Amino acid sequence: MMAEDEKIALLMDNWILDVPREGYEPTRYYTTLVIYVFMKLLIEHQKLENIVEDVFIEPQILYIPSEEPLSPRRIQMMKRRKVILIFIILLIIFLFYNSFKAMNETIHFETIESDPDLSNGEQLETPLKPGILIDPTKKLTRKLPVSHVYVTSAYYYPTSKSLGSNAIAIAMVVDSINFNVDNATYNVVGSNGTHTISSIATSKTEGVPTCRYTPAMAKTNTVENITKLEMESNGVRVEIPFKMARYTAPKPVIICISPQFVAEQWQIFMMHVHVANRFGGHLHIYLTSIIESFFDLMKEYEREGYLTLDFWLRMKFEHTTTPYFEPNENIEWRNQAGAQTDCLLQYKEAAEYIAFFDMDDILFPKNYPTYLEEFSAEWALQPDATSVFYGRREHEFVKSETLSEFSFIELVRSLRSSPTVKRGKVVVKPERYNSTWIHFSNNESEGTRRTIDNPTLIHVQRPLQKHGNNNITKVWKMKFGPLNETIRDHDVTAIEDDIERIRRIPKVSEIAPKLPSSDFYLPIVFKCYYDAFYDNAFDHRKGKHGCPNADTCALPQREEYKCVHSHAKYFSGPHMKPFTFHFAKNPFWSWNIDTMNVCCETHDSCYNTQVGKDFCDNTFCECLSKATENNLCSVDAAGFCAAVRLFGQTAYDTLGGLEPVSPTIN
């Protein structure tokens, strides 16, 4: 007959096989195994003593008469049970200790480090995983291990009137909450193949306190004929791309147009590009996304020398080992200030004057035939001025529905002015400006900003459709009267002739029928802007607004009008403290919006933050539904949605979002 100890050992071997290892982390597996074996041991000992009890129901009370002595065998069994119980307890303590120690050694990057400069009350909160944080209530308070920096551009100046010789200027977006970055310094290393110089770059910010990320510009001087530019911290370096600044410009006056997204208002563009050309201005237009036919029209104007098109990329952190808040939705108005600063840095040594306008800000000079003469006259009146500030008066006009019927004469006749003059925009002498905000530089003295009362910019933010419902006017309520700006008849005639010349270009004639004839994105974007910021301006509803931004608004794809958007190859530098750097290279125009893959990336980030599987899956499925609306891919999208709901639990529980869990959609 098998000995009792041998029988117990054999049973324990079988019990161990009962617990599958698949699907468990090591700590969870061994803890489950120990508890399971312990319970089975108790049951087996009860069987050996002929005490048949179900351990999953309330135990029965056993009465043992005191006059009956315990047998030696029973005493031995009780001692053995105590020894086994003590062994099990010690084993559990040992396993928990070692698993906790191993966790600290292997996933230390998930733990928020304490900053010795912070008081106890300011110490960082809960340990966080790498990747995007979804925590709307703490966007402006939660401190993170490092400040992530997205480098939008860097320029080298062999000579500069304001920056000096061999200057470097870097435009970037910085997480401003972890510590004060208003006057932060950055370590810069420049090399030319034979010499290397390390220097300290000083910086200024241009952001608003309601946004986590702020635009910044850092400047320093480095080695001549630089071939390699690096950012350095504590011995760790990352190379970033840079470009040579411009030393020639198409015209002496450059008008920097803030980034266009889902751009479709080609009539406003036609008005601005011809007015600017008439008065000696050259448009530098940043594009994030635009209707394809509108993009083709802009390209024709670029070939004719009226404008320069430039990429304005969405920010992306390709790889991080620390957490961060999504930058695009936590920066003011798609980083308009960053685009204007980039334009300033490009033309700093090339242009005589640089204007920072929106596409719907149009200036007709009042006293002189050209911008150059008009601006020079203003500076003659105040030679120490750093900028000239023009207010923006609201206007409306009736849009033509087709390019063939577009008439500048009719457009001007339909223009009506409002008594409302909003905060304006500036024209600057570039040697006196190193960075700018949307309206002016926050680092500029108000005393050197020359304000112009008349003329004002014609702000045509609310065009009217000839045959549309114009429902936007029911919310966007303004009073309009006769035109209150100076527009000379001979200029109107000259612009009309110029439009006709462009219209006769064969390629333009081919594009014309493809241009949208009615509004689609304008009311959607207006509603986003209204909810995000403008409600107080239009109906005096006092709301608690956060960062002025409409990045999270849903923008559906149109089957009849394809979009073009700016894209690039994204890179992230190594983990560096206090700043970790990210950037892009080789930008290009893309006709593939790839919205389904955006859904997948967002889903992975959501799993990574562990905010709840159902929430992540529901958001993913809703995103796919919108991305594939009226699209044959919707069948595949339904399958992907079902897949994450059915099979995503293991990934959510065990991977913790550290690896991609959503399918990549080609």
Disulfide bonds with the S-S distance in Angstrom:
Cys211-Cys547 1.91
Cys256-Cys343 2.03
Cys528-Cys553 2.40
Cys599-Cys623 2.01
Cys606-Cys616 2.14
Cys621-Cys641 1.94
